[in-house]
Amino acid sequence: MFEDDKDNKYLSSLRTGQFETERGSSTDIDLSSSKEFGAIGAILLAISMLTFNNIILNFGTIMAKIMGYIFILISLYRFSKVFNNSKIFSQALIGMIFQIASTITIFGYNFLQLSFLKGLAHFATILGLIGILYTSFSFELMYRYTKVVFYRIFAFANPIAQILPLFLLLLFKGMDEITTYILFLAIFLSLYIVLMIAFYTTPTKMKEDKNMHISPEKQPGIFDSSKTSEILKVAVEDMDTNEPVMVLRYTFFRTLSLVLFYLLCFFLFLPVPLMGLGIIPLGSVDNLFNRFLCVTLGPLGTIISLWKIIDLTNTKQIEVYRDRITKRVKIPFPMQRDKSVYYKGAKYQIGNMGMLITEAKNIPFSIGYLGYSKGFYIYTTRFKGKDNVRFAKFLAQVSGRNEGEFLILPTFSSTFFHKLIKE
């Protein structure tokens, strides 16, 4: 079950930032009960989304939510033992404790009218969102070990589902109470159905491997920085061009934070084309010219935001070779395929999230995304800090430039493209 395939096999720490582990003796473990606990927990969470006019029934839904969290925790505890990774359980435990505390506080303030909880209500909301992030990290680990894609879908969709109703309410303030409730219910029922499917499709028989977990002392990409340049230099000189010098991946939480940012941009731009189509009134500035601007220019913001989300989440890994950089995608489709940019003749542009590297000719400055046809964007700020430094050092040695030119600052963005190889 856990034998690495060709695409996922651990390489050396230099190439992938990950360390090989010796496989120990393994035994088949029956996970049917763990799957059942998880699925029951997901069902209880779905039930807890129901709202009634009766205080007793609402209290029952709160208890269903708490019991749902407990059942899922029992399931994840068993999985953490099988995969020998305590973070699966510990991250979920922290997250669900935060969510339970938030749920009880908000219930006491909204339904029991406990006025002394007023000051804690906003804090409880923030605490709940933090708890959701911890829980999502736990399910991302579940995906890494089981390869059940529904765990990853839930990990990404869970935080989005919490903020999506708020944006919809802001956009459509005129929605009646029943429509709002149905929309809210549909979003969360879909979310927990995905979680139920994830538990249901998890293999019943797995192998318990006591040596599978990579210890915290050997985190990817951590080695003596004083020896980094020397190691990379040897790698560049000695390794074959068909073997990657390093394989870099975006981290889960850093990717999630940027996805949420672009999702916010998407919803902020969305009303503009709707105004141009007359769905949302323009008010006192309603005229043909303003409608024309909204219809022609308005969709650009929504399209770019949506494209950024797709480009970010569909990137599997960045492979750095001696003569080129290759971007691998998870699901290939038009404009989203594996691409390579060779250092010879390449140009790059620094942005506040990363760098655009392209082989396109005669680009004096960036207008939109002209370089995307023959290049791609690398979100270097989504790498682990050590990986970002390794990548910058490598580019510095290849290009003859100072490594500081490739270390991205959040407040800095370059307008112009530069040749990668310094003349």
ABEGO torsion letter per residue (X at the ends): XABBBAAABBBBAAAAGBBBBBBBBBBBBBAAAAAAAAAAAAAAAAAAABBBABAAAAAAAAAAAAAAAAAAAAAAAAAAAAAGBAAAAAAAAAAAAAAAAAAAAAAAAAAAGBAAAAAAAAAAAAAAAAAAAAAAAAAAAAAAAAGBAAAAAAAAAAAAAAAAAAAAAAABAABBAAAAAAAAAAAAAAAAAAAAAAAAABBABBBBBAAABBBAABBBGBBBAAAAAAAAAAAAAABBAABBABBBBBBAAAAAAAAAAAAAAAAAAAAAAAAAAGABBAEAABBAAAAAAAAAAAAAAAAAAAAAAAAAAABABBBBBAABBBBBBABBBBGBBBBBBBABGBBBBBBAAEBBBBABBGBABBBEBAAAAABBBBBAAABBAAAAAAAAAAAAAAAGBBAAAABBBAABBBABBBBABBX
